[in-house]
């Protein structure tokens, strides 16, 4: 076997695939829930220019999960606690974009430093440490599954309730506030919801690459449509395809799940970017033809 063959089998190994598939049943179900949460939350992340906030929240989520791992507590609960703490701080201290970015820049290294400290003190399996950063596909046991699904339902319910006013406040906050929409309260509430969404995503793709699940699918969808209905639908589809495809490809290999998820997510974005350019070019040509036709008719009359 050549070196290239060895690397290939290390990345893609479908030996005993059917037997291994049973081990990730919980992860596949959780992946659908996380795709829904990440895809829908990502729409508002783009509208409100919060990708940097997602990364900041994920760092403190990592610290919370690391602390729970050290204390032999529920990792999902620790991750959620860290995320909510970061999201609340960003929501309270960073009402303006400049202030928000400064707060995030302070929180990120603090959360990452705490996480590294807790992992250094942890004397258990190295795979558990590595999984918090890069994700793992067989880590979702039944208790974690209950927390993941319960929190996903909570996030989806909150997004359903606030969808219309939050869309209005995200598009034109000044007009929304003049119309009586509680813009600041909605902003803080969404930050908490985003914190929950990030905490859930960290469980599968890890703290370092959570953007590929919360930001990239929505960004890809925005390249091909501006429809308020089609945009969130495509974002959810892209997120679910990325995470489910990543789980299925990573099964049996010795590589963490995150490279597969991020590669699929980036591939979808690249295709959508090319399709968006082609679509914009076609619309531009059509408009030019219509304008030329109208100009010709006007000149004749």
C-alpha positions as CSV (number, residue, x, y, z in Angstrom):
1,X,0.0,0.0,0.0
2,X,1.4,3.4,-1.0
3,X,1.5,6.4,1.2
4,X,-1.3,8.0,-0.8
5,X,-3.5,4.9,-0.4
6,X,-2.8,4.9,3.3
7,X,-3.9,8.5,3.6
8,X,-7.0,7.9,1.5
9,X,-8.1,5.0,3.7
10,X,-7.5,7.1,6.7
11,X,-9.8,9.8,5.4
12,X,-12.4,7.5,3.8
13,X,-12.8,4.0,5.3
14,X,-16.1,2.2,4.6
15,X,-15.1,-1.1,6.1
16,X,-17.9,-2.5,8.3
17,X,-19.9,0.6,7.5
18,X,-23.3,-0.9,8.3
19,X,-22.2,-2.0,11.8
20,X,-20.7,1.4,12.6
21,X,-23.8,3.2,11.4
22,X,-25.7,2.1,14.4
23,X,-23.2,3.9,16.7
24,X,-24.1,7.3,15.2
25,X,-27.8,7.0,15.2
26,X,-28.2,9.6,18.0
27,X,-25.7,11.9,16.2
28,X,-27.7,11.7,12.9
29,X,-30.9,12.7,14.7
30,X,-29.1,15.4,16.6
31,X,-27.6,16.6,13.3
32,X,-31.1,17.2,11.8
33,X,-32.0,19.3,14.9
34,X,-28.8,21.2,14.8
35,X,-29.2,21.8,11.1
36,X,-32.6,23.4,11.7
37,X,-31.3,25.5,14.6
38,X,-28.1,26.6,12.8
39,X,-29.8,27.2,9.5
40,X,-32.5,29.4,10.9
41,X,-30.3,31.3,13.4
42,X,-27.8,31.9,10.7
43,X,-30.2,34.0,8.7
44,X,-30.4,36.6,11.5
45,X,-26.6,36.3,12.1
46,X,-26.1,37.6,8.6
47,X,-28.9,40.2,8.8
48,X,-27.5,41.6,12.0
49,X,-23.8,41.2,11.1
50,X,-23.0,38.8,14.0
51,X,-20.5,36.2,12.6
52,X,-17.8,37.6,14.9
53,X,-20.2,37.2,17.8
54,X,-20.8,33.5,16.9
55,X,-17.0,32.9,17.2
56,X,-16.8,34.8,20.5
57,X,-19.7,32.8,22.0
58,X,-18.2,29.5,20.9
59,X,-15.0,30.2,22.8
60,X,-16.9,30.6,26.1
61,X,-19.0,27.6,25.2
62,X,-15.8,25.7,24.9
63,X,-14.7,26.9,28.3
64,X,-18.0,25.8,29.9
65,X,-17.8,22.4,28.3
66,X,-14.2,22.0,29.4
67,X,-15.2,22.9,33.0
68,X,-17.9,20.4,32.9
69,X,-15.5,17.8,31.5
70,X,-13.1,18.5,34.3
71,X,-15.8,18.3,37.0
72,X,-17.4,15.2,35.5
73,X,-20.6,17.1,34.9
74,X,-22.9,17.2,31.9
75,X,-20.9,18.6,29.0
76,X,-24.0,19.9,27.2
77,X,-25.1,21.8,30.3
78,X,-21.6,23.3,30.7
79,X,-21.5,24.3,27.0
80,X,-24.9,26.0,27.2
81,X,-24.0,27.8,30.4
82,X,-20.8,29.2,28.9
83,X,-22.7,30.2,25.7
84,X,-25.4,32.0,27.6
85,X,-22.9,33.9,29.7
86,X,-21.1,35.1,26.6
87,X,-24.2,35.9,24.7
88,X,-25.6,37.8,27.7
89,X,-22.4,39.8,28.1
90,X,-22.3,40.7,24.4
91,X,-26.0,41.6,24.4
92,X,-25.7,43.9,27.5
93,X,-22.3,45.5,26.9
94,X,-22.3,45.6,23.1
95,X,-25.4,47.5,22.0
96,X,-23.5,49.2,19.2
97,X,-21.4,47.4,16.6
98,X,-18.1,49.0,17.6
99,X,-18.7,48.3,21.3
100,X,-19.9,44.8,20.5
101,X,-16.8,43.9,18.6
102,X,-14.6,45.2,21.4
103,X,-16.5,43.1,23.9
104,X,-16.2,40.0,21.7
105,X,-12.5,40.7,21.3
106,X,-12.1,40.6,25.1
107,X,-14.3,37.6,25.6
108,X,-12.8,35.4,23.0
109,X,-9.2,35.1,24.4
110,X,-10.6,34.9,28.0
111,X,-12.9,32.0,27.1
112,X,-10.2,30.2,25.1
113,X,-7.7,30.6,27.9
114,X,-10.1,29.2,30.5
115,X,-10.9,26.3,28.2
116,X,-7.2,25.5,27.7
117,X,-6.7,25.7,31.5
118,X,-9.5,23.3,32.3
119,X,-8.4,20.8,29.6
120,X,-4.8,21.0,31.0
121,X,-6.1,20.0,34.4
122,X,-8.3,17.2,33.0
123,X,-6.5,13.9,33.2
124,X,-9.0,11.7,31.3
125,X,-9.0,10.5,27.7
126,X,-7.3,12.8,25.2
127,X,-10.1,12.1,22.7
128,X,-12.5,14.0,25.0
129,X,-10.2,17.0,25.0
130,X,-9.8,17.0,21.2
131,X,-13.5,16.5,20.6
132,X,-14.5,19.7,22.3
133,X,-12.3,21.6,19.8
134,X,-12.9,19.6,16.6
135,X,-16.1,17.7,17.2
136,X,-16.8,14.0,17.4
137,X,-19.6,11.9,16.0
138,X,-20.2,9.2,18.7
139,X,-20.3,11.5,21.7
140,X,-24.1,12.0,21.8
141,X,-25.4,9.5,24.4
142,X,-29.0,9.3,25.5
143,X,-28.8,12.0,28.3
144,X,-27.0,14.4,26.0
145,X,-29.6,13.6,23.3
146,X,-32.4,14.7,25.6
147,X,-30.7,18.0,26.4
148,X,-29.9,18.6,22.7
149,X,-33.4,18.0,21.4
150,X,-35.0,19.8,24.3
151,X,-32.8,22.9,23.8
152,X,-33.4,22.7,20.0
153,X,-37.1,22.8,20.5
154,X,-36.7,25.8,22.8
155,X,-34.6,27.6,20.2
156,X,-37.0,26.9,17.4
157,X,-40.0,28.0,19.4
158,X,-38.3,31.2,20.3
159,X,-37.3,31.9,16.7
160,X,-40.9,31.2,15.6
161,X,-42.3,33.7,18.1
162,X,-39.8,36.5,17.3
163,X,-39.3,35.9,13.6
164,X,-41.4,38.7,12.1
165,X,-40.6,41.5,14.6
166,X,-36.9,40.4,14.6
167,X,-36.8,40.5,10.8
168,X,-38.3,44.0,10.9
169,X,-35.9,45.1,13.6
170,X,-32.9,43.6,11.8
171,X,-33.8,45.2,8.4
172,X,-34.6,48.7,9.6
173,X,-34.2,49.1,13.4
174,X,-35.0,52.9,13.5
175,X,-38.3,52.5,11.7
176,X,-39.1,49.3,13.7
177,X,-38.5,51.2,17.0
178,X,-40.7,54.1,15.8
179,X,-43.4,51.6,15.1
180,X,-43.2,50.3,18.7
181,X,-41.1,47.2,18.1
182,X,-39.0,46.5,21.3
183,X,-35.7,46.6,19.3
184,X,-33.3,46.4,22.3
185,X,-35.3,43.6,24.0
186,X,-35.4,41.6,20.8
187,X,-31.7,42.1,20.3
188,X,-30.9,40.8,23.7
189,X,-33.3,37.9,23.4
190,X,-31.8,36.9,20.1
191,X,-28.3,36.9,21.5
192,X,-29.5,34.4,24.1
193,X,-31.1,32.3,21.4
194,X,-27.9,32.5,19.4
195,X,-26.0,31.4,22.5
196,X,-28.1,28.3,22.7
197,X,-27.7,27.6,19.0
198,X,-23.9,27.9,19.2
199,X,-23.8,25.6,22.3
200,X,-25.7,23.0,20.4
201,X,-23.5,23.2,17.3
202,X,-20.3,22.9,19.4
203,X,-21.4,19.4,20.5
204,X,-21.0,18.1,16.9
205,X,-18.5,20.3,15.0
206,X,-16.4,21.6,18.0
207,X,-15.7,25.1,19.2
208,X,-13.2,26.0,16.5
209,X,-15.3,25.4,13.4
210,X,-18.9,26.3,14.6
211,X,-19.1,29.1,12.0
212,X,-19.4,26.4,9.3
213,X,-22.8,25.4,10.7
214,X,-24.2,28.7,11.9
215,X,-22.9,31.1,9.2
216,X,-21.8,29.4,6.0
217,X,-25.2,27.8,5.1
218,X,-27.0,31.1,5.4
219,X,-24.3,32.9,3.5
220,X,-24.6,30.3,0.7
221,X,-28.4,30.6,0.6
222,X,-28.1,34.4,0.4
223,X,-26.0,34.1,-2.7
224,X,-28.8,32.5,-4.7
225,X,-31.9,34.1,-3.3
226,X,-33.2,37.1,-1.4
227,X,-36.7,35.6,-0.8
228,X,-37.8,35.8,2.9
229,X,-39.2,32.3,2.5
230,X,-36.7,30.5,0.3
231,X,-33.6,32.0,2.1
232,X,-34.2,30.3,5.5
233,X,-35.4,27.1,3.8
234,X,-32.2,26.8,1.7
235,X,-30.1,27.7,4.8
236,X,-31.6,24.8,6.7
237,X,-31.2,22.4,3.8
238,X,-27.6,23.4,3.4
239,X,-26.9,23.1,7.1
240,X,-28.5,19.7,7.4
241,X,-26.7,18.4,4.3
242,X,-23.4,19.6,5.7
243,X,-23.7,18.0,9.1
244,X,-25.4,14.8,8.0
245,X,-22.9,14.4,5.1
246,X,-20.0,15.1,7.5
247,X,-21.2,12.5,9.9
248,X,-21.7,9.8,7.2
249,X,-18.3,10.5,5.6
250,X,-16.4,10.6,8.9
251,X,-17.9,7.3,10.0
252,X,-15.2,4.7,10.2
253,X,-12.3,7.1,9.6
254,X,-9.8,8.3,12.2
255,X,-10.4,11.9,11.2
256,X,-12.6,14.2,13.3
257,X,-15.9,15.2,11.9
258,X,-15.2,18.9,11.5
259,X,-13.1,18.7,8.3
260,X,-15.9,16.9,6.5
261,X,-18.6,19.3,7.7
262,X,-16.5,22.3,6.8
263,X,-15.5,21.0,3.4
264,X,-19.1,20.2,2.5
265,X,-20.3,23.5,3.8
266,X,-17.6,25.4,1.9
267,X,-18.3,23.4,-1.3
268,X,-22.0,24.4,-1.1
269,X,-21.1,28.0,-0.6
270,X,-18.6,27.9,-3.5
271,X,-21.3,26.5,-5.8
272,X,-23.9,29.0,-4.7
273,X,-21.5,31.9,-5.2
274,X,-20.8,30.8,-8.8
275,X,-24.6,30.3,-9.3
276,X,-25.3,33.7,-7.8
277,X,-22.9,35.4,-10.1
278,X,-24.3,33.6,-13.2
279,X,-27.8,34.5,-12.0
280,X,-26.9,38.2,-11.5
281,X,-25.3,38.3,-14.9
282,X,-28.3,36.9,-16.6
283,X,-30.6,39.3,-14.9
284,X,-28.3,42.2,-15.8
285,X,-28.4,41.1,-19.5
286,X,-32.2,40.8,-19.4
287,X,-32.5,44.3,-17.9
288,X,-30.2,45.7,-20.5
289,X,-32.3,44.1,-23.3
290,X,-35.5,45.4,-21.7
291,X,-34.0,48.9,-21.4
292,X,-32.8,48.9,-25.0
293,X,-36.2,47.7,-26.2
294,X,-38.0,50.4,-24.3
295,X,-35.5,53.0,-25.6
296,X,-36.1,51.8,-29.2
297,X,-39.9,52.0,-28.8
298,X,-39.7,55.5,-27.3
299,X,-37.5,56.7,-30.1
300,X,-40.0,55.4,-32.7
301,X,-42.9,57.1,-31.0
